[in-house]
Amino acid sequence: MLSQLADRPAGFICRGQDSTTVRDACRGENALSESPSGNESFRQFAVISTNRNGVAAGELRSANLADGSGDRCVSIVLCTRNREAQLRLTLTSLQDIDFPEGWDVDVILVDNGSTDATGDLLRSYRLPQARVRVLYEPLPGKSRALNRAIAIARGSVILFTDDDVRLPHDWITGMVHRIIQGQADAVVGEVQLAADLDRPWTTKLHRSWLAATETIDRTSPERLVGANMAICRRMLEKIGGFDVALGPGALGFGEETLLTRQIKDRGGRVVPAWEVCVEHHPGNARLSRKSYLNAAIKMGQVEAYIAHHWNHRRCLPSVDYLSLGFAWVRLCWLRLGRRMTCRREDCATPTELQLQKRLAKLRFCLVERHKLPHYSRRLSD
């Protein structure tokens, strides 16, 4: 059975597979720890992934929704890795939000292979208003950790956030009510960079690369943001979860961007909830020139990955090599002309970041062109 699942092509979703059979076949391979009642823990077995997103479609369907309270059963998912200090403040913020009376709220915290005291902090965390479960995912990758959480989530709506945010009091109701009322399949909320992290040189581009949502279309959002988003569980079941090649621990970014395209491709509605704002505290290190340039490289690689595997963009080596050389010359000329400014302020200008991203995208396109696309071509292509 395991060999049959492992041989499935990338992007395959296990339609109609008996989830019990799959789970039995995989028993003992991957173990989860969770607290089904109170905070007592026991061992539950997960399945080996059978699709591109690192989770079996059958397992997404096997979570027990019957014991929830219908549409008012919400799961909150937060993944973390070696972020004890920031995580502690985020968990304190989670304690202070309003938990709607009569709602069944399920909180799932995932330790993605931390080597500091993050795991101890998660295991000691308690919420009197909600059921808290802690999972351990040893393999690095936020998308993989998210998929493990989705597989056992009980809510009809899954609410996502990050380990370095501060949440508003009305976070739950503000983010999920449009989905519960049937007005949306996914909701993106506002994310603002903490005021103490703003610098004289920061632009909309700089802030958006730190998850701020000010550059997203205000009426028809083109992407979700993991720090503040809610998604209908049934839509996640159709898609199969997040692509494990994307996100922190893999290419670095883009897991929400691809997911948004997959939702819209299936006719899903993505709507904003800009009135629900979380405050992002990524840390001063993310503001350095080196950090931004590294982010530009990762974002370029993500764009190349999505262009090849999702959009089926055809790579033309002669054209791409020419574009690569032109972008490299422009970037060198720009850095020569602004060398002293960048060194003095430890900043990277938007133009430099865009050129660095384009270079990385072109290089990665030339690498990915030899691979078969992970997703089948769609009728709209």
KEVEX-695035 format. One line per field, with one value per residue (C-alpha): residue number from 1; x, y, z. Coordinates in Angstrom, 3 decimals, always signed. Each point is the difference from the previous one (the first is absolute). Layout:
BEGIN
pos: c(NUM, ...)
east: c(X, ...)
north: c(Y, ...)
up: c(Z, ...)
***
This chain:
BEGIN
pos: c(1, 2, 3, 4, 5, 6, 7, 8, 9, 10, 11, 12, 13, 14, 15, 16, 17, 18, 19, 20, 21, 22, 23, 24, 25, 26, 27, 28, 29, 30, 31, 32, 33, 34, 35, 36, 37, 38, 39, 40, 41, 42, 43, 44, 45, 46, 47, 48, 49, 50, 51, 52, 53, 54, 55, 56, 57, 58, 59, 60, 61, 62, 63, 64, 65, 66, 67, 68, 69, 70, 71, 72, 73, 74, 75, 76, 77, 78, 79, 80, 81, 82, 83, 84, 85, 86, 87, 88, 89, 90, 91, 92, 93, 94, 95, 96, 97, 98, 99, 100, 101, 102, 103, 104, 105, 106, 107, 108, 109, 110, 111, 112, 113, 114, 115, 116, 117, 118, 119, 120, 121, 122, 123, 124, 125, 126, 127, 128, 129, 130, 131, 132, 133, 134, 135, 136, 137, 138, 139, 140, 141, 142, 143, 144, 145, 146, 147, 148, 149, 150, 151, 152, 153, 154, 155, 156, 157, 158, 159, 160, 161, 162, 163, 164, 165, 166, 167, 168, 169, 170, 171, 172, 173, 174, 175, 176, 177, 178, 179, 180, 181, 182, 183, 184, 185, 186, 187, 188, 189, 190, 191, 192, 193, 194, 195, 196, 197, 198, 199, 200, 201, 202, 203, 204, 205, 206, 207, 208, 209, 210, 211, 212, 213, 214, 215, 216, 217, 218, 219, 220, 221, 222, 223, 224, 225, 226, 227, 228, 229, 230, 231, 232, 233, 234, 235, 236, 237, 238, 239, 240, 241, 242, 243, 244, 245, 246, 247, 248, 249, 250, 251, 252, 253, 254, 255, 256, 257, 258, 259, 260, 261, 262, 263, 264, 265, 266, 267, 268, 269, 270, 271, 272, 273, 274, 275, 276, 277, 278, 279, 280, 281, 282, 283, 284, 285, 286, 287, 288, 289, 290, 291, 292, 293, 294, 295, 296, 297, 298, 299, 300, 301, 302, 303, 304, 305, 306, 307, 308, 309, 310, 311, 312, 313, 314, 315, 316, 317, 318, 319, 320, 321, 322, 323, 324, 325, 326, 327, 328, 329, 330, 331, 332, 333, 334, 335, 336, 337, 338, 339, 340, 341, 342, 343, 344, 345, 346, 347, 348, 349, 350, 351, 352, 353, 354, 355, 356, 357, 358, 359, 360, 361, 362, 363, 364, 365, 366, 367, 368, 369, 370, 371, 372, 373, 374, 375, 376, 377, 378, 379, 380, 381)
east: c(+0.000, +2.741, +1.919, -3.164, -0.621, +3.607, -0.105, -2.874, +1.013, +0.499, -3.264, -2.042, -2.917, -1.229, -3.657, -2.209, +2.834, -1.150, +1.619, -0.160, +1.927, +2.583, +0.400, +0.391, +2.627, +1.960, -0.368, +3.246, +1.583, -0.910, -1.380, -1.920, -0.584, -3.156, -2.312, -3.518, -1.437, +1.422, +3.746, +0.648, +2.082, -0.083, +1.421, -1.939, +1.419, +0.175, +0.187, +2.893, -0.618, -1.507, -0.255, +2.264, -0.955, +1.348, -3.335, -2.459, -3.330, -1.718, +1.553, -1.387, -3.441, +0.413, +0.056, -3.067, -2.293, -3.058, +1.088, +0.239, -2.829, -0.758, +1.134, +1.097, +2.857, +3.256, +3.579, +2.889, +3.359, +3.395, +3.356, +3.352, +3.683, +2.611, -1.919, -0.548, +0.254, -2.313, -2.326, -0.526, -1.376, -2.208, -1.491, -0.679, -1.800, -2.033, -1.151, -1.381, -2.264, -3.753, -1.187, -3.637, -2.417, -1.354, +2.675, +2.223, +3.564, +2.852, +3.604, +2.781, +3.614, +2.705, +3.658, +1.903, +3.171, +1.049, +3.295, -0.555, -2.635, -2.854, -1.308, -0.134, -1.893, -2.564, -0.544, -0.598, -2.449, -3.596, -3.150, -3.098, -2.268, +1.250, +1.413, +3.778, +1.902, +3.752, +1.554, +3.642, +1.142, +3.735, +0.433, +0.646, -2.510, -2.895, -2.265, +0.618, -0.773, -3.187, -1.156, +0.514, -2.188, -2.682, -0.172, -1.288, -1.841, -3.658, -1.274, -2.079, +2.088, +3.760, +1.556, +3.743, +2.515, +3.759, +2.174, +0.993, -3.289, -2.375, -3.652, -3.047, -2.787, -2.556, +2.379, -2.052, -3.420, +1.417, +1.901, -2.402, -3.520, +0.069, +0.897, -2.643, -2.633, +0.949, +1.410, +3.582, +2.263, +3.057, +0.560, +3.139, +0.280, +2.122, +3.645, +1.948, +3.679, +0.646, +0.642, +3.388, +1.271, -0.776, +3.053, +0.422, +0.974, -2.777, -2.487, -3.159, +2.189, +2.190, -3.032, -1.819, +3.022, -0.526, -3.600, -1.677, -3.143, -0.066, +0.964, -2.792, -3.056, -2.558, -3.075, +1.241, +3.011, +2.453, +1.658, -0.462, +2.465, +0.823, +0.185, -3.735, -2.199, -2.982, -0.888, -3.007, +0.981, -1.823, +2.050, +3.218, -1.240, -0.484, +3.486, +1.792, +1.783, +3.107, +2.778, +2.943, +2.506, -1.043, +0.139, +2.570, +2.235, -0.265, +0.184, -0.862, -3.235, -2.981, -2.080, -2.970, +0.426, -0.311, -2.829, -1.934, +0.332, -1.140, -3.047, -0.982, +0.652, -2.635, -2.513, +0.663, -0.611, +2.808, -1.215, +1.664, -0.623, +2.178, -1.746, +1.637, +3.620, +2.882, +3.308, +3.132, +3.233, +2.551, +3.092, +2.697, +2.148, -2.590, +0.615, +3.665, +1.220, +1.241, -3.391, -1.869, +2.371, -0.369, -3.776, +0.225, +1.825, -2.567, -2.917, +1.519, +0.350, -3.597, -1.262, +1.979, -1.384, -3.609, +0.542, +1.354, -2.056, -3.345, -0.089, +1.938, +2.185, +2.230, +3.632, +1.882, +3.698, +1.281, -2.420, +0.417, +3.801, -0.120, -2.408, +2.199, +3.066, -1.876, -1.381, +3.442, +1.570, -2.763, +0.403, +3.789, -0.366, -2.623, +2.147, +3.019, -1.951, -1.689, +2.714, +0.677, -3.704, -0.774, +2.969, -0.785, -3.661, +0.323, -2.938, -0.907, -2.013, -3.191, +1.691, +2.934, -2.329, -2.091, +3.121, +1.364, -3.345, -0.088, +3.520, -0.956, -3.202, +1.786, +2.696, -2.554, -2.115, +3.008, +0.354, -3.680, -0.497, +1.441, -2.691, -3.508, -2.659, -1.431, -3.495, -2.031, -0.855, -3.358, -2.679, +0.528, +3.685)
north: c(+0.000, +2.487, -0.619, +0.565, +3.326, +1.110, -0.737, +2.403, +2.908, +3.451, +1.878, -3.200, +0.156, -3.282, +0.191, -2.656, -1.623, -1.642, +2.207, -2.788, -2.319, +2.684, +0.756, -3.670, -0.451, +2.948, -0.841, +0.504, +2.169, +3.458, +0.649, +3.030, +1.007, +1.837, +0.693, -1.224, +0.889, +2.529, -0.168, -3.719, -1.169, -3.214, -1.285, +0.154, -1.186, +2.143, -1.078, +0.108, +2.715, -1.058, +3.328, +2.941, +1.798, -2.636, -1.191, -2.630, +1.307, -2.829, +1.169, +3.513, -1.501, -2.273, +2.708, -0.256, +2.906, -1.636, +0.717, +3.728, +2.486, +0.195, +3.145, +1.550, -2.432, +1.863, -1.271, +2.398, -1.137, +1.430, -1.483, +0.953, -0.903, +1.328, +3.206, -0.329, +3.702, +1.234, -2.963, +0.688, +3.469, -1.362, -2.658, +2.671, +1.988, -3.093, -0.279, +3.539, -0.354, -0.491, -3.595, +0.165, -1.562, -3.336, -0.480, -3.090, +1.317, -2.400, +1.315, -1.991, +0.983, -1.632, -0.199, -0.341, -1.588, +2.669, -0.466, +2.728, +0.175, +0.566, -3.532, +0.345, +3.282, -1.575, -3.047, +2.167, +2.325, +0.024, +1.751, -0.225, +0.996, -2.518, -3.455, +0.154, -2.685, -0.059, -1.814, -0.677, -0.009, -0.824, +0.592, +3.704, +1.941, +2.175, -1.393, -3.527, +1.045, +1.775, -3.095, -2.142, +2.408, +0.142, -3.791, -0.114, +3.333, -0.310, +3.381, +0.685, +3.201, +0.034, +3.230, +0.510, +2.332, +0.242, -0.217, +3.685, +1.939, +1.762, -0.839, +2.295, -0.913, -0.658, -2.147, -3.214, +1.435, +2.674, -2.491, -2.938, +1.448, +0.547, -3.646, -1.217, +2.135, -1.510, +3.247, -1.213, -3.034, +1.855, +3.285, +2.122, +2.448, +3.097, -0.353, +3.047, +0.208, +0.968, +3.747, -0.434, -1.873, +2.775, +1.791, +3.227, -2.050, -2.588, +0.034, -1.959, -2.633, -0.378, -0.326, -2.405, -2.320, -0.117, -1.181, +3.431, -0.016, +3.621, -0.971, -2.580, +0.996, +1.347, -1.385, -3.195, -1.398, -1.804, -1.878, -1.141, +0.781, -2.716, +2.364, +0.681, -2.210, -2.335, -2.794, -2.269, -3.540, -1.491, +2.155, -1.222, -3.565, +0.616, +1.431, -2.449, +2.553, +2.119, -0.807, -1.211, +1.395, +3.520, +1.996, +0.361, -3.029, -0.588, +2.736, +2.543, +1.633, -0.464, -2.734, +2.364, +1.486, -3.363, -1.042, +3.148, -0.845, -3.546, +1.257, +2.367, -2.672, -2.122, +2.824, +1.056, +3.516, +1.868, +3.096, +2.552, +0.820, +3.098, +1.058, -2.975, +1.045, -1.935, +1.634, -1.696, -0.066, -1.836, +1.309, +2.524, -2.554, -0.182, +3.700, -0.422, +0.404, -3.593, -1.323, +1.928, -1.142, -3.610, +0.476, +1.347, -3.153, -2.269, +1.939, -0.229, -3.760, -0.256, +1.938, -2.310, -3.094, +1.164, +1.137, -3.417, -2.402, +1.824, +2.357, -2.388, +2.827, -1.155, +0.872, +1.375, -0.327, +2.450, +2.714, -0.726, +0.021, +3.345, +1.410, -1.400, +1.782, +3.270, -0.150, -0.799, +3.015, +2.294, -1.281, +0.484, +3.525, +0.858, -1.273, +1.897, +3.253, -0.374, -1.861, +2.571, +0.648, -3.664, -0.534, +3.005, -0.834, -3.805, -0.019, -1.439, +2.207, -1.328, +0.104, -2.066, -2.514, -0.378, -0.543, -2.533, -1.821, -0.017, -1.437, -2.774, -0.736, -0.308, -2.242, -2.261, -0.183, -1.404, -2.658, -0.942, -0.294, -3.513, -1.192, -1.216, +2.391, -1.083, +1.101, -0.958, +2.630, +1.666, +0.754, +3.733, -0.196)
up: c(+0.000, +0.943, -3.191, -2.023, +1.695, -0.367, -3.732, -0.628, -2.267, +1.480, +0.328, +0.285, +2.434, +1.415, -1.037, +1.541, +1.970, +3.211, +2.655, +2.574, -2.282, -0.709, +3.695, +0.878, -2.685, +1.341, +3.683, +1.831, -2.696, +1.250, +3.472, +1.219, +3.587, +0.887, +2.912, -0.816, +3.385, +2.376, -0.499, +0.325, -2.927, -1.963, -3.263, -3.230, -3.282, -3.108, -3.599, -2.415, -2.574, -3.292, -1.788, -0.865, +3.196, +2.360, +1.387, -1.145, -1.217, +1.842, +3.259, -0.474, -0.272, +3.014, +2.676, +2.205, -0.748, +1.476, +3.562, -0.703, +0.097, -3.708, -1.754, +3.284, +0.453, -0.710, +0.050, +0.642, -1.429, +0.933, -1.051, +1.492, +0.040, +2.449, +0.767, +3.753, +0.894, -2.749, +0.386, +3.693, -0.786, -2.785, +2.285, +2.611, -2.682, -0.889, +3.612, -0.137, -3.047, +0.255, -0.326, -1.202, +2.454, -1.171, -2.659, -0.081, -0.390, -0.665, +0.310, -1.701, +0.685, -2.121, +1.019, -3.261, +1.363, +2.513, +1.848, +2.614, +2.741, -2.469, +0.453, +3.795, -0.341, -2.316, +2.187, +3.069, -1.759, +1.230, -1.167, +2.201, -2.902, -2.574, -0.521, -0.591, -1.877, -0.643, -2.950, -0.772, -3.616, -0.158, -3.726, -0.706, -2.047, +1.057, -2.728, +1.201, +3.588, -1.108, -1.851, +3.089, +1.965, -2.688, -0.019, +3.599, +0.142, +1.041, -1.153, -3.089, -0.222, +0.601, +1.242, -0.547, +1.606, +0.633, +3.099, +0.041, -0.075, +2.389, -0.503, +0.359, +2.405, -2.766, -2.048, -0.124, -0.841, -2.294, -2.121, -0.245, -0.148, -3.794, -0.534, +2.466, -1.759, -3.354, -1.412, -0.442, -0.190, +1.304, +1.833, +0.242, +2.893, +0.450, +1.078, +1.112, +0.842, +3.609, +0.285, +1.678, -3.072, -2.474, -1.387, -2.032, -3.049, +0.122, -2.872, -0.749, -1.623, +3.099, +2.250, -2.317, +0.070, +3.761, -0.497, +0.078, -2.135, -1.224, -3.573, -0.380, -2.045, +2.463, -1.767, -1.689, +1.895, -2.269, +2.853, +3.577, +2.788, +2.511, +2.960, -0.239, -2.161, +0.287, -2.430, -0.346, +0.851, -2.992, -2.352, +1.604, -0.477, -3.722, -0.379, +2.288, +2.193, -0.507, -2.473, +2.117, -2.513, +1.022, +3.222, +2.805, +0.291, -3.772, -2.663, +2.695, -1.155, -2.275, +1.639, +0.458, -3.497, -1.727, +2.305, -0.942, -3.694, +0.676, +1.901, -2.808, -2.617, +1.745, -0.050, +3.590, +1.258, +1.768, +1.839, +2.302, +3.648, +0.265, +3.192, +1.790, +0.446, +1.542, +0.865, -1.321, +2.047, -2.193, +1.828, -0.911, -1.820, -2.789, -0.747, -0.950, -3.559, -0.027, +1.115, -2.694, -2.735, +1.133, -0.052, -3.564, -1.117, +1.658, -1.459, -3.462, +0.385, +1.205, -3.031, -2.282, +1.760, -0.339, -3.592, -0.997, +2.088, +0.227, -3.004, -2.293, -1.248, -2.818, +0.579, -3.019, +0.916, -2.603, +1.110, +3.707, -0.172, -1.814, +2.605, +2.771, -1.343, -0.421, +3.551, +1.399, -1.758, +1.275, +3.541, -0.047, -1.381, +2.606, +2.868, -1.269, -0.162, +3.394, +1.837, +2.700, +0.701, +0.469, +2.283, +2.136, +0.563, -0.176, -2.375, -3.367, -2.323, -1.645, -3.411, +1.240, +1.629, -3.142, -2.123, +2.482, -0.065, -3.809, -0.156, +2.399, -1.932, -3.343, +1.473, +1.667, -3.157, -1.827, +2.704, +0.237, -3.779, +0.112, +2.462, -0.698, +1.364, +3.343, -0.984, -3.048, -2.553, +0.591, -2.598, +0.546, -0.998)
***
